[in-house]
Amino acid sequence: MPHLNQLAATLDPARFQFIFVDDEEPKIVQSFLSKRKMAGWVGLDITGKVLERFGVWQRPTTIIVGTNGRIVATTLPEHLETSDLRALADGKSVKFEAAEIESASTGKATTQATARPLFEISLSKAAPDAKLGMTRDRAEGWVRGASAEFLLTYTYDIPKDRLLLVSPLPDGLYNLHGAFADKEDVSTTAPVVQLAIASGLRLRVNSKIVTRKAYVLKATEASKRLLIPLLPIDLSGHHYSNGMVRLVNGSMDDLAAAVEEGLEVPVVNETGIEGKFDAILEFPAKDAVAAKAVLLKTLGLELIEAERPIRMLEVSSRESSKKAAESKPKEAPKK
């Protein structure tokens, strides 16, 4: 969306119109639009008939319609350039990169017109120079150009600082694709995806509790004044990037997770504060002193160093696990 907003700002609105189509409930869309600017019209397709008519089931998808009302291309937002769109409007022939997915059965790229599988999980090698990308709709998801570390942290929903590596992870980049029944519960599909990654990368993955150094979020009297709960909405998110924590309709657990991304050290929520909040915090990566200062000043929260039992993900290659088992002394038989 930021890329499409930038394109709209550089193009003549008399010649170009951006239309964003969504099939979610109006209150969800309105809540989102109150926080994010969209440079164009927003259309609601509650029945899903418009998206079905245009053959859209991968999100995001961008459809370019020419001045004659005919579809010129079905592509992805990141493939659009201002110069190409202007050339198209001037009547020139422009070739846009097609929106393609990789078929698990053939390993070849196919267009969106391909029939959607009822259930499918595939893990394949990506090109060495592939860029990391993710797309998701209600029933399918793709992760492209991902390292083994990213796949583990993403599918097990755990920060990279909680990976306990017994042996090095496989090199290279990978593509992960999953197709599930409509509105499939994530809690039922996650174990299957995790098993596919562990099997495909030949890894042994176990959850393990380890006592280690951590930072603990604690509430103060100032927290009651500075933390203002939000009305519940469906939109939420939290992450750390470019020196900034962004918390959108998130809990204190979400805040702890985002701060942990920045510090790369486990952060535990012991505030006892319920509710959802918005927050923006700026501090350099791995700078605990700066993080402590901005948390106390902005939200009235203390960040205290302590030892805590932390759930870790112990990861080893199957080969190293086998060697370790073979080298372990065998107990003498009891008489």
LUMVO-316353 format. One record per residue (C-alpha): residue number from 1; residue in three letters; y, x, z. Coordinates in Angstrom, 2 decimals. Example, Ala and Ser with C-alpha at 12.3 -4.5 7.8 and 13.67 -1.06 7.14 Angstrom:
2
[1, "ala", [-4.50, 12.30, 7.80]]
[2, "ser", [-1.06, 13.67, 7.14]]
! end
This chain:
335
[1, "met", [0.00, 0.00, 0.00]]
[2, "pro", [2.53, 2.78, 0.68]]
[3, "his", [1.83, 4.12, -2.83]]
[4, "leu", [2.37, 0.69, -4.40]]
[5, "asn", [5.59, 0.27, -2.40]]
[6, "gln", [6.82, 3.62, -3.76]]
[7, "leu", [5.96, 2.58, -7.32]]
[8, "ala", [7.82, -0.70, -6.93]]
[9, "ala", [10.91, 1.17, -5.71]]
[10, "thr", [10.98, 3.29, -8.89]]
[11, "leu", [10.40, 0.48, -11.42]]
[12, "asp", [12.78, -2.15, -12.84]]
[13, "pro", [11.99, -5.49, -11.09]]
[14, "ala", [13.00, -7.31, -14.29]]
[15, "arg", [10.08, -5.68, -16.12]]
[16, "phe", [7.46, -5.23, -13.37]]
[17, "gln", [6.12, -7.56, -10.70]]
[18, "phe", [3.76, -6.55, -7.91]]
[19, "ile", [1.56, -9.34, -6.50]]
[20, "phe", [-0.64, -8.79, -3.45]]
[21, "val", [-3.52, -11.28, -3.15]]
[22, "asp", [-5.42, -11.77, 0.10]]
[23, "asp", [-8.10, -14.28, 1.10]]
[24, "glu", [-7.54, -14.16, 4.85]]
[25, "glu", [-6.02, -16.92, 6.98]]
[26, "pro", [-2.21, -17.35, 6.73]]
[27, "lys", [-1.61, -16.45, 10.40]]
[28, "ile", [-3.42, -13.12, 9.92]]
[29, "val", [-1.37, -12.30, 6.81]]
[30, "gln", [1.91, -13.37, 8.44]]
[31, "ser", [1.19, -11.24, 11.48]]
[32, "phe", [0.46, -8.25, 9.26]]
[33, "leu", [3.63, -8.77, 7.20]]
[34, "ser", [5.72, -8.85, 10.37]]
[35, "lys", [4.73, -5.22, 10.91]]
[36, "arg", [4.30, -3.86, 7.36]]
[37, "lys", [6.64, -4.19, 4.41]]
[38, "met", [5.17, -5.22, 1.07]]
[39, "ala", [7.29, -4.61, -2.04]]
[40, "gly", [6.28, -7.70, -4.01]]
[41, "trp", [4.95, -11.23, -3.83]]
[42, "val", [2.12, -12.05, -1.42]]
[43, "gly", [-0.33, -14.71, -2.57]]
[44, "leu", [-2.95, -16.40, -0.39]]
[45, "asp", [-6.33, -17.12, -1.93]]
[46, "ile", [-8.07, -18.86, 0.98]]
[47, "thr", [-10.95, -20.15, -1.16]]
[48, "gly", [-11.57, -16.74, -2.74]]
[49, "lys", [-11.58, -18.34, -6.21]]
[50, "val", [-8.86, -16.08, -7.61]]
[51, "leu", [-10.60, -12.89, -6.51]]
[52, "glu", [-13.89, -14.25, -7.82]]
[53, "arg", [-12.31, -15.17, -11.18]]
[54, "phe", [-10.97, -11.63, -11.57]]
[55, "gly", [-14.28, -10.11, -10.43]]
[56, "val", [-12.78, -8.44, -7.37]]
[57, "trp", [-15.13, -7.55, -4.53]]
[58, "gln", [-14.11, -3.95, -3.85]]
[59, "arg", [-11.02, -3.51, -1.69]]
[60, "pro", [-8.52, -2.31, -2.67]]
[61, "thr", [-8.56, -3.17, -6.37]]
[62, "thr", [-5.54, -3.14, -8.67]]
[63, "ile", [-5.48, -5.26, -11.81]]
[64, "ile", [-2.86, -4.48, -14.45]]
[65, "val", [-1.79, -7.44, -16.57]]
[66, "gly", [0.16, -6.73, -19.76]]
[67, "thr", [3.18, -8.58, -21.12]]
[68, "asn", [0.84, -10.78, -23.19]]
[69, "gly", [-0.93, -12.03, -20.05]]
[70, "arg", [-4.14, -10.12, -20.75]]
[71, "ile", [-5.82, -7.69, -18.38]]
[72, "val", [-5.12, -4.10, -19.38]]
[73, "ala", [-7.17, -2.34, -16.70]]
[74, "thr", [-8.98, -2.74, -13.40]]
[75, "thr", [-8.29, 0.33, -11.35]]
[76, "leu", [-7.40, 1.64, -7.88]]
[77, "pro", [-3.87, 1.96, -6.45]]
[78, "glu", [-4.00, 5.75, -6.23]]
[79, "his", [-4.63, 5.97, -10.00]]
[80, "leu", [-1.27, 4.40, -10.87]]
[81, "glu", [1.70, 6.51, -11.97]]
[82, "thr", [5.26, 5.39, -12.73]]
[83, "ser", [5.27, 7.08, -16.14]]
[84, "asp", [2.08, 5.27, -17.25]]
[85, "leu", [3.38, 1.86, -16.21]]
[86, "arg", [6.69, 2.41, -18.01]]
[87, "ala", [4.85, 3.54, -21.14]]
[88, "leu", [2.70, 0.41, -21.02]]
[89, "ala", [5.77, -1.81, -20.71]]
[90, "asp", [7.26, -0.04, -23.74]]
[91, "gly", [4.26, -1.11, -25.79]]
[92, "lys", [2.44, 2.23, -25.76]]
[93, "ser", [-1.31, 2.57, -25.33]]
[94, "val", [-2.19, 3.90, -21.89]]
[95, "lys", [-5.68, 4.67, -20.56]]
[96, "phe", [-6.02, 3.98, -16.84]]
[97, "glu", [-8.86, 5.39, -14.76]]
[98, "ala", [-11.32, 2.58, -14.10]]
[99, "ala", [-12.29, 1.43, -10.62]]
[100, "glu", [-15.87, 2.63, -10.39]]
[101, "ile", [-18.54, 2.78, -7.75]]
[102, "glu", [-21.71, 4.80, -7.66]]
[103, "ser", [-24.97, 2.96, -8.04]]
[104, "ala", [-27.58, 4.10, -5.53]]
[105, "ser", [-30.43, 3.26, -7.88]]
[106, "thr", [-29.20, 5.16, -10.93]]
[107, "gly", [-26.73, 7.63, -9.44]]
[108, "lys", [-24.35, 6.72, -12.28]]
[109, "ala", [-20.90, 5.20, -12.06]]
[110, "thr", [-20.78, 1.50, -12.86]]
[111, "thr", [-17.94, -0.98, -13.07]]
[112, "gln", [-17.27, -3.76, -10.59]]
[113, "ala", [-18.94, -6.26, -12.90]]
[114, "thr", [-22.33, -4.97, -11.69]]
[115, "ala", [-24.16, -7.52, -9.55]]
[116, "arg", [-23.67, -6.86, -5.86]]
[117, "pro", [-26.84, -5.88, -3.98]]
[118, "leu", [-27.98, -8.09, -1.09]]
[119, "phe", [-28.61, -5.09, 1.14]]
[120, "glu", [-28.26, -1.42, 0.32]]
[121, "ile", [-27.49, 1.90, 1.99]]
[122, "ser", [-27.27, 5.11, 0.03]]
[123, "leu", [-26.25, 8.69, 0.79]]
[124, "ser", [-25.66, 11.07, -2.10]]
[125, "lys", [-24.08, 14.44, -2.81]]
[126, "ala", [-20.43, 14.39, -3.86]]
[127, "ala", [-18.65, 16.84, -6.14]]
[128, "pro", [-17.56, 20.04, -4.33]]
[129, "asp", [-13.88, 19.21, -4.93]]
[130, "ala", [-14.13, 15.48, -4.13]]
[131, "lys", [-11.29, 14.02, -2.08]]
[132, "leu", [-12.02, 12.01, 1.04]]
[133, "gly", [-11.58, 8.30, 0.44]]
[134, "met", [-12.68, 5.03, 2.02]]
[135, "thr", [-12.77, 1.45, 0.78]]
[136, "arg", [-14.06, -1.65, 2.49]]
[137, "asp", [-14.34, -5.36, 1.87]]
[138, "arg", [-16.15, -8.09, 3.79]]
[139, "ala", [-19.62, -7.10, 2.72]]
[140, "glu", [-19.47, -3.57, 1.28]]
[141, "gly", [-18.09, -0.21, 2.21]]
[142, "trp", [-17.75, 3.22, 0.61]]
[143, "val", [-16.99, 6.64, 2.05]]
[144, "arg", [-16.51, 9.28, -0.63]]
[145, "gly", [-16.12, 13.05, -0.41]]
[146, "ala", [-16.98, 13.18, 3.32]]
[147, "ser", [-18.29, 16.14, 5.28]]
[148, "ala", [-21.31, 15.82, 7.56]]
[149, "glu", [-18.97, 15.99, 10.55]]
[150, "phe", [-16.88, 13.09, 9.25]]
[151, "leu", [-19.95, 10.95, 8.55]]
[152, "leu", [-21.24, 11.47, 12.08]]
[153, "thr", [-17.95, 10.77, 13.84]]
[154, "tyr", [-17.24, 7.77, 11.60]]
[155, "thr", [-20.60, 6.02, 11.80]]
[156, "tyr", [-21.24, 6.79, 15.48]]
[157, "asp", [-17.61, 5.97, 16.33]]
[158, "ile", [-17.11, 9.13, 18.34]]
[159, "pro", [-14.36, 11.82, 18.24]]
[160, "lys", [-15.30, 15.17, 16.77]]
[161, "asp", [-14.68, 16.90, 20.12]]
[162, "arg", [-17.67, 14.93, 21.46]]
[163, "leu", [-20.11, 16.45, 18.99]]
[164, "leu", [-22.49, 18.81, 20.76]]
[165, "leu", [-23.77, 20.99, 17.92]]
[166, "val", [-27.03, 22.77, 18.65]]
[167, "ser", [-27.14, 24.11, 15.09]]
[168, "pro", [-24.64, 24.23, 12.20]]
[169, "leu", [-24.10, 21.04, 10.21]]
[170, "pro", [-25.03, 20.94, 6.51]]
[171, "asp", [-22.37, 22.18, 4.11]]
[172, "gly", [-21.02, 20.17, 1.20]]
[173, "leu", [-19.54, 16.71, 0.71]]
[174, "tyr", [-21.29, 13.35, 0.55]]
[175, "asn", [-20.83, 9.76, -0.62]]
[176, "leu", [-21.98, 6.91, 1.62]]
[177, "his", [-22.34, 3.35, 0.34]]
[178, "gly", [-23.42, 0.26, 2.25]]
[179, "ala", [-23.83, -3.34, 1.07]]
[180, "phe", [-24.67, -6.06, 3.55]]
[181, "ala", [-24.97, -9.82, 3.75]]
[182, "asp", [-21.59, -11.57, 3.91]]
[183, "lys", [-19.85, -11.20, 7.28]]
[184, "glu", [-22.68, -9.03, 8.61]]
[185, "asp", [-22.19, -8.09, 12.25]]
[186, "val", [-21.28, -4.39, 12.47]]
[187, "ser", [-23.35, -4.00, 15.64]]
[188, "thr", [-26.51, -4.88, 13.69]]
[189, "thr", [-25.83, -2.65, 10.68]]
[190, "ala", [-24.47, 0.46, 12.44]]
[191, "pro", [-27.90, 1.71, 13.66]]
[192, "val", [-29.29, 1.42, 10.13]]
[193, "val", [-26.40, 3.42, 8.66]]
[194, "gln", [-26.74, 6.03, 11.41]]
[195, "leu", [-30.46, 6.38, 10.66]]
[196, "ala", [-29.72, 6.82, 6.94]]
[197, "ile", [-27.27, 9.66, 7.64]]
[198, "ala", [-29.57, 11.41, 10.12]]
[199, "ser", [-32.51, 11.12, 7.72]]
[200, "gly", [-30.55, 12.12, 4.62]]
[201, "leu", [-28.98, 15.18, 6.28]]
[202, "arg", [-32.24, 16.03, 8.11]]
[203, "leu", [-30.64, 15.88, 11.55]]
[204, "arg", [-31.79, 14.91, 15.00]]
[205, "val", [-29.06, 12.95, 16.81]]
[206, "asn", [-29.21, 11.98, 20.49]]
[207, "ser", [-26.69, 10.51, 22.91]]
[208, "lys", [-26.25, 12.68, 26.01]]
[209, "ile", [-24.05, 12.48, 29.13]]
[210, "val", [-22.39, 15.80, 29.98]]
[211, "thr", [-19.93, 16.55, 32.79]]
[212, "arg", [-17.02, 18.45, 31.31]]
[213, "lys", [-13.27, 18.98, 31.34]]
[214, "ala", [-11.31, 15.89, 30.34]]
[215, "tyr", [-7.90, 14.29, 30.63]]
[216, "val", [-7.62, 11.06, 32.58]]
[217, "leu", [-5.01, 8.35, 31.91]]
[218, "lys", [-3.59, 6.95, 35.16]]
[219, "ala", [-1.07, 4.14, 35.70]]
[220, "thr", [2.12, 4.50, 37.77]]
[221, "glu", [4.69, 2.01, 39.04]]
[222, "ala", [6.72, 2.67, 35.89]]
[223, "ser", [3.82, 1.47, 33.73]]
[224, "lys", [4.43, -2.15, 34.76]]
[225, "arg", [7.99, -1.91, 33.48]]
[226, "leu", [7.38, 0.09, 30.31]]
[227, "leu", [4.13, -1.48, 29.08]]
[228, "ile", [4.81, -4.95, 27.65]]
[229, "pro", [1.65, -6.86, 26.60]]
[230, "leu", [1.58, -8.47, 23.14]]
[231, "leu", [0.48, -11.92, 22.12]]
[232, "pro", [-3.10, -11.67, 20.76]]
[233, "ile", [-3.38, -11.17, 17.00]]
[234, "asp", [-6.26, -10.09, 14.74]]
[235, "leu", [-4.56, -6.95, 13.40]]
[236, "ser", [-5.15, -3.79, 15.42]]
[237, "gly", [-5.41, -0.04, 14.93]]
[238, "his", [-4.97, 3.34, 16.57]]
[239, "his", [-4.94, 6.93, 15.29]]
[240, "tyr", [-3.28, 10.33, 15.56]]
[241, "ser", [-1.91, 12.04, 12.46]]
[242, "asn", [1.01, 14.30, 11.57]]
[243, "gly", [1.90, 14.86, 15.21]]
[244, "met", [2.08, 11.17, 16.06]]
[245, "val", [-0.02, 8.59, 17.92]]
[246, "arg", [0.29, 5.07, 16.49]]
[247, "leu", [-1.08, 2.21, 18.57]]
[248, "val", [-0.93, -1.25, 16.96]]
[249, "asn", [-2.05, -4.15, 19.15]]
[250, "gly", [-4.38, -1.75, 20.95]]
[251, "ser", [-5.90, -1.54, 24.42]]
[252, "met", [-5.60, 1.33, 26.88]]
[253, "asp", [-9.05, 2.47, 25.69]]
[254, "asp", [-7.63, 2.60, 22.15]]
[255, "leu", [-4.66, 4.62, 23.40]]
[256, "ala", [-6.98, 7.07, 25.15]]
[257, "ala", [-8.99, 7.46, 21.92]]
[258, "ala", [-5.84, 8.14, 19.86]]
[259, "val", [-4.52, 10.71, 22.36]]
[260, "glu", [-7.95, 12.34, 22.34]]
[261, "glu", [-7.71, 12.72, 18.55]]
[262, "gly", [-4.50, 14.68, 19.05]]
[263, "leu", [-5.65, 16.86, 21.94]]
[264, "glu", [-9.26, 17.30, 20.72]]
[265, "val", [-10.36, 17.04, 24.35]]
[266, "pro", [-11.99, 13.94, 25.88]]
[267, "val", [-9.50, 11.43, 27.30]]
[268, "val", [-10.70, 8.76, 29.74]]
[269, "asn", [-8.86, 5.52, 30.49]]
[270, "glu", [-8.63, 4.88, 34.23]]
[271, "thr", [-5.39, 2.89, 34.18]]
[272, "gly", [-6.97, -0.46, 35.01]]
[273, "ile", [-4.41, -2.06, 32.66]]
[274, "glu", [-5.56, -5.00, 30.57]]
[275, "gly", [-3.96, -6.40, 27.42]]
[276, "lys", [-2.87, -5.15, 23.99]]
[277, "phe", [0.16, -3.00, 23.25]]
[278, "asp", [2.17, -1.29, 20.49]]
[279, "ala", [3.25, 2.33, 20.93]]
[280, "ile", [4.39, 5.38, 19.00]]
[281, "leu", [4.11, 8.76, 20.71]]
[282, "glu", [4.99, 12.14, 19.21]]
[283, "phe", [3.45, 15.42, 20.36]]
[284, "pro", [2.04, 18.48, 18.54]]
[285, "ala", [-1.72, 18.69, 18.08]]
[286, "lys", [-3.60, 20.19, 21.06]]
[287, "asp", [-0.37, 20.34, 23.11]]
[288, "ala", [-1.37, 18.73, 26.42]]
[289, "val", [1.95, 19.55, 28.10]]
[290, "ala", [3.92, 17.69, 25.43]]
[291, "ala", [1.43, 14.79, 25.51]]
[292, "lys", [1.78, 14.45, 29.29]]
[293, "ala", [5.57, 14.38, 29.04]]
[294, "val", [5.79, 11.74, 26.29]]
[295, "leu", [3.16, 9.49, 27.93]]
[296, "leu", [5.02, 9.52, 31.25]]
[297, "lys", [8.45, 9.00, 29.69]]
[298, "thr", [7.48, 6.34, 27.13]]
[299, "leu", [4.72, 4.37, 28.86]]
[300, "gly", [4.82, 5.49, 32.48]]
[301, "leu", [1.28, 6.88, 32.25]]
[302, "glu", [0.06, 10.10, 33.82]]
[303, "leu", [-2.37, 12.43, 32.06]]
[304, "ile", [-4.37, 14.32, 34.67]]
[305, "glu", [-6.88, 17.09, 34.04]]
[306, "ala", [-10.24, 16.50, 35.71]]
[307, "glu", [-13.99, 16.66, 35.17]]
[308, "arg", [-15.73, 13.50, 34.09]]
[309, "pro", [-19.18, 12.52, 32.72]]
[310, "ile", [-18.65, 12.21, 28.97]]
[311, "arg", [-20.96, 10.68, 26.40]]
[312, "met", [-21.66, 13.36, 23.82]]
[313, "leu", [-23.59, 13.30, 20.57]]
[314, "glu", [-26.14, 16.13, 20.52]]
[315, "val", [-26.85, 17.11, 16.92]]
[316, "ser", [-29.39, 19.60, 15.64]]
[317, "ser", [-31.21, 20.21, 12.40]]
[318, "arg", [-34.81, 19.04, 12.24]]
[319, "glu", [-35.90, 22.60, 11.45]]
[320, "ser", [-34.23, 24.08, 14.56]]
[321, "ser", [-35.63, 21.28, 16.74]]
[322, "lys", [-39.10, 21.96, 15.41]]
[323, "lys", [-38.80, 25.70, 16.03]]
[324, "ala", [-37.53, 25.09, 19.58]]
[325, "ala", [-40.47, 22.81, 20.30]]
[326, "glu", [-42.96, 25.35, 18.91]]
[327, "ser", [-41.49, 28.23, 20.94]]
[328, "lys", [-41.52, 26.28, 24.20]]
[329, "pro", [-44.29, 27.62, 26.51]]
[330, "lys", [-47.16, 25.22, 26.86]]
[331, "glu", [-48.24, 24.24, 30.34]]
[332, "ala", [-51.69, 25.34, 31.41]]
[333, "pro", [-54.14, 22.43, 31.67]]
[334, "lys", [-54.54, 21.15, 35.17]]
[335, "lys", [-58.00, 21.45, 36.71]]
! end
